[in-house]
Every structure is written in C-alpha cells, then in structure tokens.
C-alpha cells in the first residue's frame, strides 16, 4: 500500500515539475543557471563593490550601460573606446548617478585595431589603480551583408577587430591576473557565436573564434581556479551596434536600421551579465523568447535547430534583398 502511494505521488509530482519548468521557460530571458543565480546567488552590489573593472566599447550600447550599472555597484572603472568625448560623457553620467569620485573613473581611449598600443594602455591602468580585477571585452562591430556581395577586406576587418583585438588586450591583462592569482575576463560574444545566422557570416565567424579561444584558454588555467573566464552570449539587444555594422564594403554605412522595440532592453541584459560575473557563471545565454529557444535547440536538438534556422533565415534574406 505504501509503495502504491509513493508511486502515485511520483506520477503526480513529475508532471507538475515539468509544467513548472515549461512555464518558467516560456517567460525566461536567460538560461536556467543564470536565472537561478539572479534569484538565489550573490548580488552584484555586494560582490563587485570596490573592484577595478576595465570595460571596452564603453561609449555606447552594452558597454555604456555596463559603466552605469557598475558605477552604481561601486566598482572603480576604466572606460575605453576610440572617442574620448563620448567616454567623457559616460564618465560624467557615472559620477552623477553614483557615489564614485572623479579619481575612481579613468577615461582611457583605446583602439582595438592598434595592437601595438595595448601594452602601454595596460601599463597605464596598472600604474593608476595598481591592479585589474575584471576585464570586460565588449568592443567590436557587427555585420549586415550577404556573403556573395561582401568583400574579403570586410571579413579581415571583422577578425582583426572582434577577434585579434580582443585577444591582444587579453594577453596584456592576463599575466597580471595570474601573478595575483585572481581575476575575471568576461567577453561579450553573441548567439551567433554559438550558431550561424544569415547576413552575419563574418561577424559570426569572429564570435565563433572568440568562443574557441576563451573556452580553450579556460582549460589552460586550471592551476588558477580563482580566475574566471566567462562568455556572454546575448541575443537581440537594443544597441547602436547595428548602426555601426559593416556592410559589403569597408566604408559603406548601413542603409536603414530597423526598429529595436522587439529587442531586449539593454539595462536588463547588463543586469544579468553582472549577476553572472558576481556568481562566476562561465557562459551566459541572455535573450528573450523565442530567441532563447534557439540556444537550447542548438545545444540539445541541432537537427531541429537547422530546420528552424533555415526557415527563418530564408525569410530574413528575402526581406534583406527587398530592402526591409
């Protein structure tokens, strides 16, 4: 009798658990590991307070929002991008909306393509703050063009900027972290770093390269368990990255930028990123539905994912050719 009762309870409990998971997944905007950390893990305001954080691509989009939220967490900041005037604006907003003082925020113009300057820039940071706790590799550019129409120079520029520029700066910062024995290197990849997407062959390739590099680097650092190598894979996020995307020619701007209302708000994406950093999450999937479904499909049902991607990709190419 007792065994029968236990079996009956299990038969009721298992469907209930599945139902709860389905409902949670329907409204999820990140993978379950990251969402669990956001509910029960460390708060960024506690873990990131006082840490020295270097953010590249800090003049707009995700990088700019990172600066603002990190400032409110009490992190000391190095803000890098190419344009000093935009970085000064971001610094001003950081100081206006946090308890940080002027000396807590260093504006450091940086060109990821100028790899010869990265050693000097890193020395400036070390001399100014004494160490680097977190490097957030956020700088880079996207792409909107068909492969058959895209010049090889565009692919070269994407790899030089997104991949080699990021690797170069990381190689300057990493020795300081291994010497100290602690630190975090957080790199903003993309959903197309895990799966392919039309109109982004070069961008996707550069993000795949970053995934391969940092996943391999993580395995080389097993003797340094307190150094976090974390990959952030956002889906569509409201950002100016579309405005600055490469097209089929190096210096040709994007003709039209579509509406971004359907994309995840930048503030939500960044909040989840900081939760992941604070809780040592090694890979973060951040996207609203139905985009989050693609992550899980590519991970657990690639044949189904191919069918979905081909169908939606064909429609996207058709819209692109029609100028939509």
Secondary structure, DSSP 8 states (H G I E B T S, - for coil): -HHHHHHHHHHHHHHHHHHHHHHHHHT-SB-HHHHHHHHHS--HHHHSTT-EEEEESTTSHHHHHHHHHHHHHT-EEEEE-S-HHHHHHHHHHHHHTSS--GGGEEE----TT-GGGHHHHHHHHHHHHS--SEEEE-----B---GGG--HHHHHHHIIIIIIIHHHHHHHHHHHHHHHT-EEEEEE--GGGTS--TT-HHHHHHHHHHHHHHHHHHHHTTT-TTEEEEEEEE-SB--TTTTT-B-SSTT---S-----TTSB-HHHHHHHHHHHHHTT-SEEEE--TTHHHHHHHHHH-HHHHHHHHHHHHHHHHHHHHTT-
